């Protein structure tokens, strides 16, 4: 068990560019979550997958955001036409099929200049 | 909307002393889960302790214990024998409050353990 991994750890991009983040969950965890955390705040839920199915999306997930989890393993989160307000830490978490506890990755810190 | 309130933005405790962090939440569900997570400076979120709402017995994990009052919708975290490594942001995060698996985080309490 190597834990949840996220890449890249840091991303600096210019406003208007597209960015993509990757999350690799703990092996055999069938639920995967994305959260966004701004400085000094608690994380906010973005979206959730069970296996390859995206089962819930927050209103925070505007149409510039898209997430996928092909084959029910790793997941990607893409932000199109980035804005300065997208600057945040993007956290990924996974959980097993039983139980509600979630295990977090180290996050990807996005800075939009 | 489900809400989680952590009314103590910052707390400070002397090493080896005991500190209690408070959390209240709002839900109409009867069965849900409650978690405390720790986020050390520049490090990732770590699960500290969990509590199932259907269990009356309060959860304990080594120096960490909770006081769960279901009727009052209160879920406080007690840290005994505080250590310097306990310095971190602590988040209360219920799950299942709206029949969803997502965690709903409070705004956090920044805990400083003084030597």
HADDOCK unambig.tbl for C-alpha pairs under 7 A between the chains (distance, minus, plus):
assign (segid A and resid 41 and name CA) (segid B and resid 107 and name CA) 5.30 0.50 0.50
assign (segid A and resid 41 and name CA) (segid B and resid 108 and name CA) 6.96 0.50 0.50
assign (segid A and resid 42 and name CA) (segid B and resid 105 and name CA) 5.50 0.50 0.50
assign (segid A and resid 42 and name CA) (segid B and resid 106 and name CA) 5.86 0.50 0.50
assign (segid A and resid 42 and name CA) (segid B and resid 107 and name CA) 4.82 0.50 0.50
assign (segid A and resid 42 and name CA) (segid B and resid 108 and name CA) 6.14 0.50 0.50
assign (segid A and resid 43 and name CA) (segid B and resid 105 and name CA) 6.16 0.50 0.50
assign (segid A and resid 45 and name CA) (segid B and resid 102 and name CA) 6.79 0.50 0.50
assign (segid A and resid 100 and name CA) (segid B and resid 33 and name CA) 6.91 0.50 0.50
assign (segid A and resid 100 and name CA) (segid B and resid 95 and name CA) 6.84 0.50 0.50
assign (segid A and resid 100 and name CA) (segid B and resid 101 and name CA) 6.46 0.50 0.50
assign (segid A and resid 104 and name CA) (segid B and resid 44 and name CA) 6.95 0.50 0.50
assign (segid A and resid 104 and name CA) (segid B and resid 45 and name CA) 5.86 0.50 0.50
assign (segid A and resid 105 and name CA) (segid B and resid 44 and name CA) 6.52 0.50 0.50
assign (segid A and resid 106 and name CA) (segid B and resid 43 and name CA) 6.79 0.50 0.50
assign (segid A and resid 106 and name CA) (segid B and resid 44 and name CA) 4.73 0.50 0.50
